[in-house]
Amino acid sequence: QMKGSSSGGSGSSGMSSKLKANPQARTDFVNIVAGPLLNKMIDCNMMPGGM
């Protein structure tokens, strides 16, 4: 079992706190990451709910 604030990867907790503190940075990050991530999920048949 893993305990602690780290969710994997180096520096992820710093990035997470930065995104929580800055709504604009959070929005920009989501806009950059969400599209490619969803495309990959569709390509790999990983959509939740059987979509």
mmCIF entry with sequence, helices, sheets and N, C-alpha, C, O atoms, coordinates in Angstrom:
data_MODEL
# 
_entry.id   MODEL 
# 
_entity.id                         1 
_entity.type                       polymer 
_entity.pdbx_number_of_molecules   1 
# 
_entity_poly.entity_id                      1 
_entity_poly.type                           'polypeptide(L)' 
_entity_poly.nstd_linkage                   no 
_entity_poly.nstd_monomer                   no 
_entity_poly.pdbx_seq_one_letter_code       QMKGSSSGGSGSSGMSSKLKANPQARTDFVNIVAGPLLNKMIDCNMMPGGM 
_entity_poly.pdbx_seq_one_letter_code_can   QMKGSSSGGSGSSGMSSKLKANPQARTDFVNIVAGPLLNKMIDCNMMPGGM 
_entity_poly.pdbx_strand_id                 A 
# 
loop_
_entity_poly_seq.entity_id 
_entity_poly_seq.num 
_entity_poly_seq.mon_id 
_entity_poly_seq.hetero 
1 1  GLN n 
1 2  MET n 
1 3  LYS n 
1 4  GLY n 
1 5  SER n 
1 6  SER n 
1 7  SER n 
1 8  GLY n 
1 9  GLY n 
1 10 SER n 
1 11 GLY n 
1 12 SER n 
1 13 SER n 
1 14 GLY n 
1 15 MET n 
1 16 SER n 
1 17 SER n 
1 18 LYS n 
1 19 LEU n 
1 20 LYS n 
1 21 ALA n 
1 22 ASN n 
1 23 PRO n 
1 24 GLN n 
1 25 ALA n 
1 26 ARG n 
1 27 THR n 
1 28 ASP n 
1 29 PHE n 
1 30 VAL n 
1 31 ASN n 
1 32 ILE n 
1 33 VAL n 
1 34 ALA n 
1 35 GLY n 
1 36 PRO n 
1 37 LEU n 
1 38 LEU n 
1 39 ASN n 
1 40 LYS n 
1 41 MET n 
1 42 ILE n 
1 43 ASP n 
1 44 CYS n 
1 45 ASN n 
1 46 MET n 
1 47 MET n 
1 48 PRO n 
1 49 GLY n 
1 50 GLY n 
1 51 MET n 
# 
_struct_asym.id          A 
_struct_asym.entity_id   1 
# 
loop_
_struct_conf.conf_type_id 
_struct_conf.id 
_struct_conf.pdbx_PDB_helix_id 
_struct_conf.beg_label_comp_id 
_struct_conf.beg_label_asym_id 
_struct_conf.beg_label_seq_id 
_struct_conf.pdbx_beg_PDB_ins_code 
_struct_conf.end_label_comp_id 
_struct_conf.end_label_asym_id 
_struct_conf.end_label_seq_id 
_struct_conf.pdbx_end_PDB_ins_code 
_struct_conf.beg_auth_comp_id 
_struct_conf.beg_auth_asym_id 
_struct_conf.beg_auth_seq_id 
_struct_conf.end_auth_comp_id 
_struct_conf.end_auth_asym_id 
_struct_conf.end_auth_seq_id 
_struct_conf.pdbx_PDB_helix_class 
_struct_conf.details 
_struct_conf.pdbx_PDB_helix_length 
HELX_P HELX_P1 AA1 SER A 12 ? ALA A 21 ? SER A 12 ALA A 21 1 ? 10 
HELX_P HELX_P2 AA2 PRO A 23 ? ASP A 43 ? PRO A 23 ASP A 43 1 ? 21 
HELX_P HELX_P3 AA3 PRO A 48 ? GLY A 50 ? PRO A 48 GLY A 50 5 ? 3  
# 
_struct_conf_type.id          HELX_P 
_struct_conf_type.criteria    ? 
_struct_conf_type.reference   ? 
# 
loop_
_atom_site.group_PDB 
_atom_site.id 
_atom_site.type_symbol 
_atom_site.label_atom_id 
_atom_site.label_alt_id 
_atom_site.label_comp_id 
_atom_site.label_asym_id 
_atom_site.label_entity_id 
_atom_site.label_seq_id 
_atom_site.pdbx_PDB_ins_code 
_atom_site.Cartn_x 
_atom_site.Cartn_y 
_atom_site.Cartn_z 
_atom_site.occupancy 
_atom_site.B_iso_or_equiv 
_atom_site.pdbx_formal_charge 
_atom_site.auth_seq_id 
_atom_site.auth_comp_id 
_atom_site.auth_asym_id 
_atom_site.auth_atom_id 
_atom_site.pdbx_PDB_model_num 
ATOM 1   N N  . GLN A 1 1  ? 0.831   -1.188 0.000   1.00 0.00 ? 1  GLN A N  1 
ATOM 2   C CA . GLN A 1 1  ? 0.000   0.000  0.000   1.00 0.00 ? 1  GLN A CA 1 
ATOM 3   C C  . GLN A 1 1  ? 0.864   1.235  0.000   1.00 0.00 ? 1  GLN A C  1 
ATOM 4   O O  . GLN A 1 1  ? 1.850   1.322  0.732   1.00 0.00 ? 1  GLN A O  1 
ATOM 5   N N  . MET A 1 2  ? 0.492   2.180  -0.818  1.00 0.00 ? 2  MET A N  1 
ATOM 6   C CA . MET A 1 2  ? 1.261   3.413  -0.899  1.00 0.00 ? 2  MET A CA 1 
ATOM 7   C C  . MET A 1 2  ? 0.611   4.470  -0.031  1.00 0.00 ? 2  MET A C  1 
ATOM 8   O O  . MET A 1 2  ? -0.606  4.654  -0.057  1.00 0.00 ? 2  MET A O  1 
ATOM 9   N N  . LYS A 1 3  ? 1.425   5.155  0.729   1.00 0.00 ? 3  LYS A N  1 
ATOM 10  C CA . LYS A 1 3  ? 0.928   6.252  1.549   1.00 0.00 ? 3  LYS A CA 1 
ATOM 11  C C  . LYS A 1 3  ? 1.748   7.483  1.252   1.00 0.00 ? 3  LYS A C  1 
ATOM 12  O O  . LYS A 1 3  ? 2.904   7.387  0.839   1.00 0.00 ? 3  LYS A O  1 
ATOM 13  N N  . GLY A 1 4  ? 1.150   8.642  1.464   1.00 0.00 ? 4  GLY A N  1 
ATOM 14  C CA . GLY A 1 4  ? 1.861   9.884  1.205   1.00 0.00 ? 4  GLY A CA 1 
ATOM 15  C C  . GLY A 1 4  ? 1.118   10.700 0.175   1.00 0.00 ? 4  GLY A C  1 
ATOM 16  O O  . GLY A 1 4  ? 0.088   10.275 -0.348  1.00 0.00 ? 4  GLY A O  1 
ATOM 17  N N  . SER A 1 5  ? 1.648   11.876 -0.114  1.00 0.00 ? 5  SER A N  1 
ATOM 18  C CA . SER A 1 5  ? 0.970   12.788 -1.029  1.00 0.00 ? 5  SER A CA 1 
ATOM 19  C C  . SER A 1 5  ? 1.356   12.555 -2.480  1.00 0.00 ? 5  SER A C  1 
ATOM 20  O O  . SER A 1 5  ? 0.702   13.078 -3.383  1.00 0.00 ? 5  SER A O  1 
ATOM 21  N N  . SER A 1 6  ? 2.400   11.784 -2.719  1.00 0.00 ? 6  SER A N  1 
ATOM 22  C CA . SER A 1 6  ? 2.845   11.572 -4.092  1.00 0.00 ? 6  SER A CA 1 
ATOM 23  C C  . SER A 1 6  ? 1.919   10.603 -4.807  1.00 0.00 ? 6  SER A C  1 
ATOM 24  O O  . SER A 1 6  ? 1.601   9.533  -4.289  1.00 0.00 ? 6  SER A O  1 
ATOM 25  N N  . SER A 1 7  ? 1.493   10.986 -6.000  1.00 0.00 ? 7  SER A N  1 
ATOM 26  C CA . SER A 1 7  ? 0.613   10.122 -6.779  1.00 0.00 ? 7  SER A CA 1 
ATOM 27  C C  . SER A 1 7  ? 1.369   9.500  -7.945  1.00 0.00 ? 7  SER A C  1 
ATOM 28  O O  . SER A 1 7  ? 0.760   9.052  -8.917  1.00 0.00 ? 7  SER A O  1 
ATOM 29  N N  . GLY A 1 8  ? 2.681   9.472  -7.850  1.00 0.00 ? 8  GLY A N  1 
ATOM 30  C CA . GLY A 1 8  ? 3.489   8.874  -8.906  1.00 0.00 ? 8  GLY A CA 1 
ATOM 31  C C  . GLY A 1 8  ? 4.194   9.934  -9.714  1.00 0.00 ? 8  GLY A C  1 
ATOM 32  O O  . GLY A 1 8  ? 3.734   11.073 -9.793  1.00 0.00 ? 8  GLY A O  1 
ATOM 33  N N  . GLY A 1 9  ? 5.301   9.567  -10.311 1.00 0.00 ? 9  GLY A N  1 
ATOM 34  C CA . GLY A 1 9  ? 6.049   10.507 -11.133 1.00 0.00 ? 9  GLY A CA 1 
ATOM 35  C C  . GLY A 1 9  ? 6.770   11.537 -10.301 1.00 0.00 ? 9  GLY A C  1 
ATOM 36  O O  . GLY A 1 9  ? 6.314   11.891 -9.213  1.00 0.00 ? 9  GLY A O  1 
ATOM 37  N N  . SER A 1 10 ? 7.875   12.016 -10.791 1.00 0.00 ? 10 SER A N  1 
ATOM 38  C CA . SER A 1 10 ? 8.626   13.004 -10.037 1.00 0.00 ? 10 SER A CA 1 
ATOM 39  C C  . SER A 1 10 ? 8.006   14.379 -10.207 1.00 0.00 ? 10 SER A C  1 
ATOM 40  O O  . SER A 1 10 ? 7.714   14.803 -11.325 1.00 0.00 ? 10 SER A O  1 
ATOM 41  N N  . GLY A 1 11 ? 7.807   15.067 -9.104  1.00 0.00 ? 11 GLY A N  1 
ATOM 42  C CA . GLY A 1 11 ? 7.286   16.420 -9.152  1.00 0.00 ? 11 GLY A CA 1 
ATOM 43  C C  . GLY A 1 11 ? 5.787   16.511 -9.358  1.00 0.00 ? 11 GLY A C  1 
ATOM 44  O O  . GLY A 1 11 ? 5.268   17.606 -9.573  1.00 0.00 ? 11 GLY A O  1 
ATOM 45  N N  . SER A 1 12 ? 5.078   15.396 -9.300  1.00 0.00 ? 12 SER A N  1 
ATOM 46  C CA . SER A 1 12 ? 3.646   15.439 -9.565  1.00 0.00 ? 12 SER A CA 1 
ATOM 47  C C  . SER A 1 12 ? 2.897   16.194 -8.475  1.00 0.00 ? 12 SER A C  1 
ATOM 48  O O  . SER A 1 12 ? 1.905   16.861 -8.769  1.00 0.00 ? 12 SER A O  1 
ATOM 49  N N  . SER A 1 13 ? 3.346   16.106 -7.219  1.00 0.00 ? 13 SER A N  1 
ATOM 50  C CA . SER A 1 13 ? 2.645   16.809 -6.152  1.00 0.00 ? 13 SER A CA 1 
ATOM 51  C C  . SER A 1 13 ? 2.825   18.317 -6.292  1.00 0.00 ? 13 SER A C  1 
ATOM 52  O O  . SER A 1 13 ? 1.914   19.076 -5.962  1.00 0.00 ? 13 SER A O  1 
ATOM 53  N N  . GLY A 1 14 ? 3.979   18.762 -6.774  1.00 0.00 ? 14 GLY A N  1 
ATOM 54  C CA . GLY A 1 14 ? 4.188   20.182 -7.007  1.00 0.00 ? 14 GLY A CA 1 
ATOM 55  C C  . GLY A 1 14 ? 3.296   20.699 -8.114  1.00 0.00 ? 14 GLY A C  1 
ATOM 56  O O  . GLY A 1 14 ? 2.723   21.782 -7.999  1.00 0.00 ? 14 GLY A O  1 
ATOM 57  N N  . MET A 1 15 ? 3.175   19.939 -9.177  1.00 0.00 ? 15 MET A N  1 
ATOM 58  C CA . MET A 1 15 ? 2.309   20.323 -10.287 1.00 0.00 ? 15 MET A CA 1 
ATOM 59  C C  . MET A 1 15 ? 0.857   20.339 -9.838  1.00 0.00 ? 15 MET A C  1 
ATOM 60  O O  . MET A 1 15 ? 0.102   21.244 -10.196 1.00 0.00 ? 15 MET A O  1 
ATOM 61  N N  . SER A 1 16 ? 0.467   19.347 -9.062  1.00 0.00 ? 16 SER A N  1 
ATOM 62  C CA . SER A 1 16 ? -0.908  19.259 -8.583  1.00 0.00 ? 16 SER A CA 1 
ATOM 63  C C  . SER A 1 16 ? -1.274  20.462 -7.729  1.00 0.00 ? 16 SER A C  1 
ATOM 64  O O  . SER A 1 16 ? -2.345  21.042 -7.907  1.00 0.00 ? 16 SER A O  1 
ATOM 65  N N  . SER A 1 17 ? -0.406  20.844 -6.810  1.00 0.00 ? 17 SER A N  1 
ATOM 66  C CA . SER A 1 17 ? -0.701  21.991 -5.950  1.00 0.00 ? 17 SER A CA 1 
ATOM 67  C C  . SER A 1 17 ? -0.716  23.284 -6.757  1.00 0.00 ? 17 SER A C  1 
ATOM 68  O O  . SER A 1 17 ? -1.493  24.191 -6.461  1.00 0.00 ? 17 SER A O  1 
ATOM 69  N N  . LYS A 1 18 ? 0.133   23.373 -7.769  1.00 0.00 ? 18 LYS A N  1 
ATOM 70  C CA . LYS A 1 18 ? 0.148   24.555 -8.636  1.00 0.00 ? 18 LYS A CA 1 
ATOM 71  C C  . LYS A 1 18 ? -1.170  24.673 -9.394  1.00 0.00 ? 18 LYS A C  1 
ATOM 72  O O  . LYS A 1 18 ? -1.730  25.764 -9.504  1.00 0.00 ? 18 LYS A O  1 
ATOM 73  N N  . LEU A 1 19 ? -1.666  23.545 -9.919  1.00 0.00 ? 19 LEU A N  1 
ATOM 74  C CA . LEU A 1 19 ? -2.927  23.562 -10.658 1.00 0.00 ? 19 LEU A CA 1 
ATOM 75  C C  . LEU A 1 19 ? -4.113  23.853 -9.744  1.00 0.00 ? 19 LEU A C  1 
ATOM 76  O O  . LEU A 1 19 ? -5.068  24.510 -10.158 1.00 0.00 ? 19 LEU A O  1 
ATOM 77  N N  . LYS A 1 20 ? -4.058  23.370 -8.504  1.00 0.00 ? 20 LYS A N  1 
ATOM 78  C CA . LYS A 1 20 ? -5.139  23.649 -7.552  1.00 0.00 ? 20 LYS A CA 1 
ATOM 79  C C  . LYS A 1 20 ? -5.174  25.122 -7.179  1.00 0.00 ? 20 LYS A C  1 
ATOM 80  O O  . LYS A 1 20 ? -6.246  25.686 -6.960  1.00 0.00 ? 20 LYS A O  1 
ATOM 81  N N  . ALA A 1 21 ? -4.008  25.742 -7.108  1.00 0.00 ? 21 ALA A N  1 
ATOM 82  C CA . ALA A 1 21 ? -3.916  27.139 -6.686  1.00 0.00 ? 21 ALA A CA 1 
ATOM 83  C C  . ALA A 1 21 ? -4.209  28.114 -7.818  1.00 0.00 ? 21 ALA A C  1 
ATOM 84  O O  . ALA A 1 21 ? -4.568  29.262 -7.557  1.00 0.00 ? 21 ALA A O  1 
ATOM 85  N N  . ASN A 1 22 ? -4.064  27.686 -9.063  1.00 0.00 ? 22 ASN A N  1 
ATOM 86  C CA . ASN A 1 22 ? -4.206  28.590 -10.202 1.00 0.00 ? 22 ASN A CA 1 
ATOM 87  C C  . ASN A 1 22 ? -5.267  28.060 -11.166 1.00 0.00 ? 22 ASN A C  1 
ATOM 88  O O  . ASN A 1 22 ? -4.979  27.194 -11.992 1.00 0.00 ? 22 ASN A O  1 
ATOM 89  N N  . PRO A 1 23 ? -6.500  28.581 -11.061 1.00 0.00 ? 23 PRO A N  1 
ATOM 90  C CA . PRO A 1 23 ? -7.586  28.083 -11.914 1.00 0.00 ? 23 PRO A CA 1 
ATOM 91  C C  . PRO A 1 23 ? -7.306  28.223 -13.412 1.00 0.00 ? 23 PRO A C  1 
ATOM 92  O O  . PRO A 1 23 ? -7.708  27.360 -14.192 1.00 0.00 ? 23 PRO A O  1 
ATOM 93  N N  . GLN A 1 24 ? -6.628  29.288 -13.822 1.00 0.00 ? 24 GLN A N  1 
ATOM 94  C CA . GLN A 1 24 ? -6.340  29.472 -15.247 1.00 0.00 ? 24 GLN A CA 1 
ATOM 95  C C  . GLN A 1 24 ? -5.345  28.427 -15.737 1.00 0.00 ? 24 GLN A C  1 
ATOM 96  O O  . GLN A 1 24 ? -5.506  27.874 -16.825 1.00 0.00 ? 24 GLN A O  1 
ATOM 97  N N  . ALA A 1 25 ? -4.318  28.155 -14.936 1.00 0.00 ? 25 ALA A N  1 
ATOM 98  C CA . ALA A 1 25 ? -3.349  27.125 -15.305 1.00 0.00 ? 25 ALA A CA 1 
ATOM 99  C C  . ALA A 1 25 ? -4.028  25.761 -15.366 1.00 0.00 ? 25 ALA A C  1 
ATOM 100 O O  . ALA A 1 25 ? -3.716  24.940 -16.229 1.00 0.00 ? 25 ALA A O  1 
ATOM 101 N N  . ARG A 1 26 ? -4.956  25.529 -14.448 1.00 0.00 ? 26 ARG A N  1 
ATOM 102 C CA . ARG A 1 26 ? -5.696  24.267 -14.432 1.00 0.00 ? 26 ARG A CA 1 
ATOM 103 C C  . ARG A 1 26 ? -6.515  24.110 -15.714 1.00 0.00 ? 26 ARG A C  1 
ATOM 104 O O  . ARG A 1 26 ? -6.509  23.045 -16.331 1.00 0.00 ? 26 ARG A O  1 
ATOM 105 N N  . THR A 1 27 ? -7.215  25.164 -16.108 1.00 0.00 ? 27 THR A N  1 
ATOM 106 C CA . THR A 1 27 ? -8.023  25.137 -17.329 1.00 0.00 ? 27 THR A CA 1 
ATOM 107 C C  . THR A 1 27 ? -7.152  24.895 -18.551 1.00 0.00 ? 27 THR A C  1 
ATOM 108 O O  . THR A 1 27 ? -7.493  24.083 -19.411 1.00 0.00 ? 27 THR A O  1 
ATOM 109 N N  . ASP A 1 28 ? -6.033  25.595 -18.628 1.00 0.00 ? 28 ASP A N  1 
ATOM 110 C CA . ASP A 1 28 ? -5.121  25.426 -19.761 1.00 0.00 ? 28 ASP A CA 1 
ATOM 111 C C  . ASP A 1 28 ? -4.586  23.993 -19.827 1.00 0.00 ? 28 ASP A C  1 
ATOM 112 O O  . ASP A 1 28 ? -4.519  23.400 -20.904 1.00 0.00 ? 28 ASP A O  1 
ATOM 113 N N  . PHE A 1 29 ? -4.208  23.444 -18.675 1.00 0.00 ? 29 PHE A N  1 
ATOM 114 C CA . PHE A 1 29 ? -3.678  22.088 -18.613 1.00 0.00 ? 29 PHE A CA 1 
ATOM 115 C C  . PHE A 1 29 ? -4.717  21.075 -19.094 1.00 0.00 ? 29 PHE A C  1 
ATOM 116 O O  . PHE A 1 29 ? -4.407  20.188 -19.888 1.00 0.00 ? 29 PHE A O  1 
ATOM 117 N N  . VAL A 1 30 ? -5.949  21.215 -18.606 1.00 0.00 ? 30 VAL A N  1 
ATOM 118 C CA . VAL A 1 30 ? -7.019  20.298 -19.006 1.00 0.00 ? 30 VAL A CA 1 
ATOM 119 C C  . VAL A 1 30 ? -7.277  20.398 -20.503 1.00 0.00 ? 30 VAL A C  1 
ATOM 120 O O  . VAL A 1 30 ? -7.451  19.379 -21.172 1.00 0.00 ? 30 VAL A O  1 
ATOM 121 N N  . ASN A 1 31 ? -7.302  21.617 -21.034 1.00 0.00 ? 31 ASN A N  1 
ATOM 122 C CA . ASN A 1 31 ? -7.553  21.800 -22.462 1.00 0.00 ? 31 ASN A CA 1 
ATOM 123 C C  . ASN A 1 31 ? -6.462  21.165 -23.319 1.00 0.00 ? 31 ASN A C  1 
ATOM 124 O O  . ASN A 1 31 ? -6.747  20.660 -24.405 1.00 0.00 ? 31 ASN A O  1 
ATOM 125 N N  . ILE A 1 32 ? -5.223  21.185 -22.847 1.00 0.00 ? 32 ILE A N  1 
ATOM 126 C CA . ILE A 1 32 ? -4.107  20.601 -23.598 1.00 0.00 ? 32 ILE A CA 1 
ATOM 127 C C  . ILE A 1 32 ? -4.124  19.074 -23.507 1.00 0.00 ? 32 ILE A C  1 
ATOM 128 O O  . ILE A 1 32 ? -3.875  18.392 -24.501 1.00 0.00 ? 32 ILE A O  1 
ATOM 129 N N  . VAL A 1 33 ? -4.415  18.538 -22.324 1.00 0.00 ? 33 VAL A N  1 
ATOM 130 C CA . VAL A 1 33 ? -4.284  17.106 -22.072 1.00 0.00 ? 33 VAL A CA 1 
ATOM 131 C C  . VAL A 1 33 ? -5.541  16.316 -22.442 1.00 0.00 ? 33 VAL A C  1 
ATOM 132 O O  . VAL A 1 33 ? -5.433  15.181 -22.907 1.00 0.00 ? 33 VAL A O  1 
ATOM 133 N N  . ALA A 1 34 ? -6.719  16.887 -22.249 1.00 0.00 ? 34 ALA A N  1 
ATOM 134 C CA . ALA A 1 34 ? -7.968  16.130 -22.382 1.00 0.00 ? 34 ALA A CA 1 
ATOM 135 C C  . ALA A 1 34 ? -8.189  15.579 -23.786 1.00 0.00 ? 34 ALA A C  1 
ATOM 136 O O  . ALA A 1 34 ? -8.583  14.422 -23.931 1.00 0.00 ? 34 ALA A O  1 
ATOM 137 N N  . GLY A 1 35 ? -7.947  16.372 -24.815 1.00 0.00 ? 35 GLY A N  1 
ATOM 138 C CA . GLY A 1 35 ? -8.196  15.917 -26.182 1.00 0.00 ? 35 GLY A CA 1 
ATOM 139 C C  . GLY A 1 35 ? -7.406  14.682 -26.561 1.00 0.00 ? 35 GLY A C  1 
ATOM 140 O O  . GLY A 1 35 ? -8.000  13.668 -26.926 1.00 0.00 ? 35 GLY A O  1 
ATOM 141 N N  . PRO A 1 36 ? -6.083  14.735 -26.487 1.00 0.00 ? 36 PRO A N  1 
ATOM 142 C CA . PRO A 1 36 ? -5.288  13.550 -26.832 1.00 0.00 ? 36 PRO A CA 1 
ATOM 143 C C  . PRO A 1 36 ? -5.593  12.346 -25.939 1.00 0.00 ? 36 PRO A C  1 
ATOM 144 O O  . PRO A 1 36 ? -5.578  11.206 -26.404 1.00 0.00 ? 36 PRO A O  1 
ATOM 145 N N  . LEU A 1 37 ? -5.869  12.601 -24.661 1.00 0.00 ? 37 LEU A N  1 
ATOM 146 C CA . LEU A 1 37 ? -6.163  11.509 -23.738 1.00 0.00 ? 37 LEU A CA 1 
ATOM 147 C C  . LEU A 1 37 ? -7.460  10.803 -24.132 1.00 0.00 ? 37 LEU A C  1 
ATOM 148 O O  . LEU A 1 37 ? -7.510  9.574  -24.177 1.00 0.00 ? 37 LEU A O  1 
ATOM 149 N N  . LEU A 1 38 ? -8.496  11.570 -24.414 1.00 0.00 ? 38 LEU A N  1 
ATOM 150 C CA . LEU A 1 38 ? -9.765  10.966 -24.822 1.00 0.00 ? 38 LEU A CA 1 
ATOM 151 C C  . LEU A 1 38 ? -9.638  10.241 -26.158 1.00 0.00 ? 38 LEU A C  1 
ATOM 152 O O  . LEU A 1 38 ? -10.223 9.173  -26.334 1.00 0.00 ? 38 LEU A O  1 
ATOM 153 N N  . ASN A 1 39 ? -8.890  10.799 -27.095 1.00 0.00 ? 39 ASN A N  1 
ATOM 154 C CA . ASN A 1 39 ? -8.676  10.110 -28.367 1.00 0.00 ? 39 ASN A CA 1 
ATOM 155 C C  . ASN A 1 39 ? -8.005  8.757  -28.159 1.00 0.00 ? 39 ASN A C  1 
ATOM 156 O O  . ASN A 1 39 ? -8.386  7.772  -28.791 1.00 0.00 ? 39 ASN A O  1 
ATOM 157 N N  . LYS A 1 40 ? -7.018  8.703  -27.286 1.00 0.00 ? 40 LYS A N  1 
ATOM 158 C CA . LYS A 1 40 ? -6.324  7.446  -27.005 1.00 0.00 ? 40 LYS A CA 1 
ATOM 159 C C  . LYS A 1 40 ? -7.267  6.452  -26.334 1.00 0.00 ? 40 LYS A C  1 
ATOM 160 O O  . LYS A 1 40 ? -7.233  5.260  -26.639 1.00 0.00 ? 40 LYS A O  1 
ATOM 161 N N  . MET A 1 41 ? -8.113  6.939  -25.416 1.00 0.00 ? 41 MET A N  1 
ATOM 162 C CA . MET A 1 41 ? -9.079  6.059  -24.755 1.00 0.00 ? 41 MET A CA 1 
ATOM 163 C C  . MET A 1 41 ? -10.058 5.467  -25.770 1.00 0.00 ? 41 MET A C  1 
ATOM 164 O O  . MET A 1 41 ? -10.408 4.289  -25.683 1.00 0.00 ? 41 MET A O  1 
ATOM 165 N N  . ILE A 1 42 ? -10.497 6.275  -26.724 1.00 0.00 ? 42 ILE A N  1 
ATOM 166 C CA . ILE A 1 42 ? -11.413 5.790  -27.761 1.00 0.00 ? 42 ILE A CA 1 
ATOM 167 C C  . ILE A 1 42 ? -10.709 4.750  -28.631 1.00 0.00 ? 42 ILE A C  1 
ATOM 168 O O  . ILE A 1 42 ? -11.280 3.701  -28.929 1.00 0.00 ? 42 ILE A O  1 
ATOM 169 N N  . ASP A 1 43 ? -9.478  5.034  -29.037 1.00 0.00 ? 43 ASP A N  1 
ATOM 170 C CA . ASP A 1 43 ? -8.719  4.110  -29.875 1.00 0.00 ? 43 ASP A CA 1 
ATOM 171 C C  . ASP A 1 43 ? -8.502  2.766  -29.191 1.00 0.00 ? 43 ASP A C  1 
ATOM 172 O O  . ASP A 1 43 ? -8.469  1.730  -29.855 1.00 0.00 ? 43 ASP A O  1 
ATOM 173 N N  . CYS A 1 44 ? -8.355  2.776  -27.877 1.00 0.00 ? 44 CYS A N  1 
ATOM 174 C CA . CYS A 1 44 ? -8.065  1.554  -27.123 1.00 0.00 ? 44 CYS A CA 1 
ATOM 175 C C  . CYS A 1 44 ? -9.315  0.934  -26.505 1.00 0.00 ? 44 CYS A C  1 
ATOM 176 O O  . CYS A 1 44 ? -9.211  0.036  -25.669 1.00 0.00 ? 44 CYS A O  1 
ATOM 177 N N  . ASN A 1 45 ? -10.493 1.404  -26.909 1.00 0.00 ? 45 ASN A N  1 
ATOM 178 C CA . ASN A 1 45 ? -11.763 0.897  -26.372 1.00 0.00 ? 45 ASN A CA 1 
ATOM 179 C C  . ASN A 1 45 ? -11.801 0.945  -24.850 1.00 0.00 ? 45 ASN A C  1 
ATOM 180 O O  . ASN A 1 45 ? -12.206 -0.023 -24.206 1.00 0.00 ? 45 ASN A O  1 
ATOM 181 N N  . MET A 1 46 ? -11.381 2.063  -24.278 1.00 0.00 ? 46 MET A N  1 
ATOM 182 C CA . MET A 1 46 ? -11.329 2.213  -22.828 1.00 0.00 ? 46 MET A CA 1 
ATOM 183 C C  . MET A 1 46 ? -12.359 3.211  -22.307 1.00 0.00 ? 46 MET A C  1 
ATOM 184 O O  . MET A 1 46 ? -12.232 3.693  -21.181 1.00 0.00 ? 46 MET A O  1 
ATOM 185 N N  . MET A 1 47 ? -13.365 3.526  -23.100 1.00 0.00 ? 47 MET A N  1 
ATOM 186 C CA . MET A 1 47 ? -14.364 4.491  -22.655 1.00 0.00 ? 47 MET A CA 1 
ATOM 187 C C  . MET A 1 47 ? -15.236 3.865  -21.573 1.00 0.00 ? 47 MET A C  1 
ATOM 188 O O  . MET A 1 47 ? -15.692 2.732  -21.729 1.00 0.00 ? 47 MET A O  1 
ATOM 189 N N  . PRO A 1 48 ? -15.476 4.589  -20.475 1.00 0.00 ? 48 PRO A N  1 
ATOM 190 C CA . PRO A 1 48 ? -16.327 4.056  -19.404 1.00 0.00 ? 48 PRO A CA 1 
ATOM 191 C C  . PRO A 1 48 ? -17.782 3.977  -19.857 1.00 0.00 ? 48 PRO A C  1 
ATOM 192 O O  . PRO A 1 48 ? -18.215 4.754  -20.708 1.00 0.00 ? 48 PRO A O  1 
ATOM 193 N N  . GLY A 1 49 ? -18.523 3.051  -19.293 1.00 0.00 ? 49 GLY A N  1 
ATOM 194 C CA . GLY A 1 49 ? -19.946 2.943  -19.592 1.00 0.00 ? 49 GLY A CA 1 
ATOM 195 C C  . GLY A 1 49 ? -20.241 2.290  -20.925 1.00 0.00 ? 49 GLY A C  1 
ATOM 196 O O  . GLY A 1 49 ? -21.371 2.373  -21.407 1.00 0.00 ? 49 GLY A O  1 
ATOM 197 N N  . GLY A 1 50 ? -19.273 1.650  -21.529 1.00 0.00 ? 50 GLY A N  1 
ATOM 198 C CA . GLY A 1 50 ? -19.509 0.949  -22.785 1.00 0.00 ? 50 GLY A CA 1 
ATOM 199 C C  . GLY A 1 50 ? -19.824 1.859  -23.955 1.00 0.00 ? 50 GLY A C  1 
ATOM 200 O O  . GLY A 1 50 ? -20.532 1.449  -24.874 1.00 0.00 ? 50 GLY A O  1 
ATOM 201 N N  . MET A 1 51 ? -19.317 3.080  -23.945 1.00 0.00 ? 51 MET A N  1 
ATOM 202 C CA . MET A 1 51 ? -19.590 4.023  -25.025 1.00 0.00 ? 51 MET A CA 1 
ATOM 203 C C  . MET A 1 51 ? -18.882 3.602  -26.295 1.00 0.00 ? 51 MET A C  1 
ATOM 204 O O  . MET A 1 51 ? -18.995 4.278  -27.318 1.00 0.00 ? 51 MET A O  1 
# 
